[in-house]
Amino acid sequence: MKVLKDHNLVQTSYKEILFEKRPCLDQQGEEINDLYNAWIILNNPKQYNSYTTQAIKEIILAFGEASNDRSVVAVVFTAVGDKAFCTGGNTKEYAEYYSGNPPEYSQYMRLFNDMVSAILKCEKPVICRVNGMRIGGGQEIGMACDFTLASDLARFGQAGPKHGSAPIGGATDFLPLFVGMERAMSSLTLCEPWTAHQAYYFGMITDIAPVVKWNGKFIANPMVVTDKITDEFGRFVFGTGKKGEELKKAKEIMASAVIDLNMLDEAVNDLIVKLLKTFPNCMNKTISEVRKYKLAHWDSNKEGSREWLALNMMTEGKAGFRAFNDGPKENREIDFVKLRQLLASGHEWDDEMHQSISPQFQTVKS
């Protein structure tokens, strides 16, 4: 038998993420010999699977390993638990290490850029299995994937302008390609999350799967409107949250239901079976051609975005991330009105500014 070369840069052991090779299954659910799927799994559920610096490095290496493995058919990018796929960068690390330190954050963002690029250059189809919230940087690395299959409890969105950043780690590059300029602008600026049903209807994800099991049967997410109806003004409300008595009943159902991700896993396996039954080289070429639209924006903007984000850690980033990390649980946002008033009066970004707008300092004073 021919001796094959190892094209991985380094051999690694994973500490903050999980890397698993799971056997490919056929249409009957039987294992196929010698063919696998690589599962790259975020493993920080206590912090909603946010990624640390170390996790980013491991994700880069994991995508390289999966890409080079000849026995791997597809990559499944997901996370442990049922609450979150990923909520972005680890805000504790941001607040306690990177805030106020642009040179260090610049190097961190170099790694982040390499993580997004590792997904986009992977020589295997990449499926984002969204097991919960996909927010902020989690939304950005999710949109870099080729397919998204989501729990119908998942929520999708950005958080940057609310917490001292801008969604320029891929979201401003990718989201308009999925949903058009107007919807992208709304999501990126207002930071109001979409339900899985909305994301599917808007064309951002491939499919959704029910995960709520009630009285022994799977049901659609009871918390959202799943019928194509309009409100009293004639506006389309499919996928939005329920209100009043309907919301009360939905909460009662959720309290007695269990979350079961089996149908999500079945959807992932069904998609991989379809991918399996294609010519691999033709498949990879097709995927790379479609990825060009993402790469055209990503490659032209990522370095300028990295530099801006680093400098922003001296002002709004510093204030936003420290407020989120150190503020009281009921208030983790700065006083936006006061900030704008101070800036309008010509106040500079100094310690006095930070203390006057930040919730953690107001708590201490009171």
N, C-alpha and C positions, 0 to 999 in steps of 0.2 A: 504494500500500500504506500502511496506517495506521502512523504513527510511534509506537512503543511507548515508554513511560517506563521508565527505569532505577530500580528500587527498592532497589538495593544502597546501604548507608550510605557505603561508600568503595570505591575501586578498589584492589586489592591485588596484590602479587606474593608468592608463597609461597617461603619460604626453608628452613623446617624440616620442612614437610610437602609432599606432592605433591597437586596438584588436576588431575584429568584428566577430560575429557568423551570418553567412548567411545561409538561408535555402538551403538544398540540392534540386537539380532539377532533374526531370526525363528526359528521352530521348526527350520528347516533350517540355521541358523547364518549366514544371509545378512544383510548390513547393511541396515538400514531407513533410508531417506533422512530427514534433518531431525529425527530423534529420537535422544536420547542418554541415557546413564547417567552420573551424576557420581561419580567415584571419588575419595574423600578418603583419602589414604594416609599413615599415619605412617611417618616415614623416619629412624629412629634405631636401626638394627639392632645397633650395637655396645653399646647400653645397653638391649637388648630392647624397643625402640620405646617407652621411657618418654617422657612428654611434659614439656617444659620450659615455662616461663612463655611464651616466644615461641610455641611450638607450640600452646599452648592458645588464644592470641589468633588464630592462623591457622585453627585448627579452627572457632572461632566464626564467623569471616568466611566460611570455606568452606561451612559449612552454610547460612549466609544466602544466599550466592551460588547454591548448588544449589537452595535452596527457591524463589528468585525466578526461576530460569531456566525459561521456558515450554517449552523443548524437552526438558527433563530428565524422564524417566519415573520413575527411582528413584535413590537414593543408595546406593552401596556404600562402607561404612566398613571399612577394612582396613589392612594394613601390609606393608612390604617383607619379603622373606625367608620362611623356613619355621620359625623358632624361636619367634617371639612375635608375637601381635597387639599386646598392650600389657601392661606390668607396672605401670602406674600412673605416679605422679609421679616425676620424676627424683631419685633419692635423693642423688646428688652435690650437686645444687642445694639440696635440702632441708637436707642436713648442713652445707654450707659457707655458705649464705646465710640460709635461713629459720629454722634451729634457734636458739632463744633470742631470736627477734625476732617476737613476736606481732603487732605492727602491720603488718609487711610480709607475714606469712603470712595475715593477715586479708584483705589486698587480693588476694593470690594466690588465696585460696579464693573470693573474689567472682568472679574470672575462671573458676575451676573450675565454680562453680555456673552461670555463664552458658553454659559449654560444654555441660553436661548439659541445660540448658534449651533450648539451640539445637538439640539432637538431638530433644528432645520436641516442639518447635514447628515442626520442618521440615515443609513442606507437600508432601512427597513421602515415599513409603515408604522406610524406612531399613533396609538389610540389613547386618548385621555379618558380614563374611567373616573368620572366625577361622582364621588361617593358622598359629597356634602357641599359646603360653601366653596366657591371658586372666586376669590376676591383679590383685588390689588395685583401684586406680582404673581399670585396664583392664577389669576385670570390671564395674565400675559404669557406665562409659560404654557398654560393650557391652550391658548390660541395659536401658539407655535406648533402644536401637534396637528396631525393630518385629519383625525377624526375625533369627535367627542360623543361619548355615550354617557348619559347622566341619570342619576337618581332623580325622580320627579320631586324630591324634597330639596334639591340643590338650588342655590341662588348664585347669581353671576353679577359681578360689577367691579367698580373701582372705588378707591378710598383716598387717593392722593391729595386732591385739593382740600379735603376735609382734615387731613392730618399732616400737612406740611410738605407735600411732594407733588409731582406731576406724573401722570401715567405714561411716561415716555420710555418705559422699559419694554416697549412692544405694543402697548394698547393703542396709542395714537397711530401706530403704523398698521396694525392688523384689523382693528375693529371696523373702520370704515369699509374695508374690503368685504366684511361679512354682512353688515347691516345697512350700509349707506351713511352719508354724511350726517343727516339730521339726527337719526337715532344714536349714532356714535357720539355726536356732540353732546346730546342729552346725558347719556350714560357717563361719559368721561368727565364732564364738568359738575353735574349735580350729585354724582355718587349715589344714585338711587338704584338699588339692585333689582335685577330681573329674576322672575321665577324661571324654573326650568321650562315651563310651558311657554312663557314669553320668548325665552332664548331660542326654543325650537321654532316657534312661529316666525321669529325675525330672521331665521336662517343661520344662526350662529353655531348650532350644534347639530349633530347627525340624527340623534334619536334620544328618547327618554324611556325609562323603564319604571314601573311602579315598584315601590319598596315598602309601602305601608301595608301590613297584614292585620286585618281586623276580622274577628270571628272566623279565623281560619282561612280567609280569602284575601287576595291582593286587591286593593282598591286604589284609585287615583288619589293623589295628595288632597286630603279633605280641606286644607287651609286655603286653597286657591280656586278661582273660577275656572272650570275646565270646559265649559260650554261656550260656543261662539255667540255671545250675547252683547247687547249694548246697554249703556246706562241711560238715565233719564234725559241726557242731552244727545243721545244717539252715538256716543263715542264707544268704540270697540273696547271691551274690558276683558277679553279672554286672557287668562293667565294671571290676573291681578288678585290681590288678597280679598277674602270675604269680610263682611262687616255685620254688625248687629247680632241678631239671633243665629244667623248662619255661621258666623264666626264662633259663637259660644258652643254650638253643636259640634263644629269641627274640632274644637279644643277638647271636648269630651271624648270624641272618637280617638283623637291622638293619645289621650291619657290612658286609654285601654288597649291601644294597638301596640304592635311590635314592629321594629324595623328589620327587614329581611332583604339582603342584597342579592339573593339568588337570581332573580330575574334580570338584574343588571349584569351579573356574571354570564348568564345565558346569552344576553344580547352581545356581550363582548365576544364570546366564543362563536356565536353565529356569524358575526362580522369577519372574524379571523378565518372561519371555514371558507367564506367567499373569497377572501384574499389569497388563501392557500391554493385555490383552484385557478390560478393565473400563472402566466410565465413570469418568473421573478424579475428578470432583467427588464422586461417590458413594463412591469408594474413599477419598478424603481424609477425608470425613466419618466413615466407618466406623473408619478408623485413629484419628482424633482422639477418637472415643467410647471406644475401647479404652484409649487413652493416659490417659484421665481417672483410671483406677485408680492409675496410677503418679504422675500429677501431684497427686492428692489428698494423698498422703503426702509427695511431694517438696516441694511448695510450702509445706506446713505445717511442715516440719522444717529446710529448707536454711539458713535464717538462723541459727537457734540452733545448728545443727551447725557452721556456719562459725565462729561466735564461740568455741565450745568448742575446736575444733581449733586455733585461733590461740593460745589460752591454754595449751593442752597442749604447745605448742612450748617452754615454759619448763621442763617437767619430763620426762614420759615420752617425748614426741616428740623432744626434744633428745637424750636418752640413746639412744633406739632408732635414730634415723637416723644419728647420728654413729657408733654402734657398727657399723652395717651398712656405712657408707662407709669408716670408718677401721680397723675391726678386721681381723685376719688372715683370709685366705680361708677357712680351716677353721673359723672361729668368728666369726660376725658378729652374735651375740645377746648381750645383757647377761646377768649372773648373776641370774636371776629369783628364786632362793631367797634370795640375799643381799639383794636389793632388798626383798623382803617382810619379812625379818628386821629390816632397818634401819627400815622404816616402822612395824613393830609396836613398835619401841622408841622411836618418836617422833622419829626423825632427820628433819631438814628437807632439802628438795631444795637442796643447795648443791654447790659444786665438789668437796668431799670425797665426797659421795654419788656424783656422776657418775664420779669416778675409781675408786672402790672397786668399782663394779659393771660397768664397761665393759671389754671385752676388749682394746681398743687400749692402755689404760694398763697392764693386767696384762702385756702383751707387752713393753712398755718396761721394766717393773720386772724381769722375768726376764732 
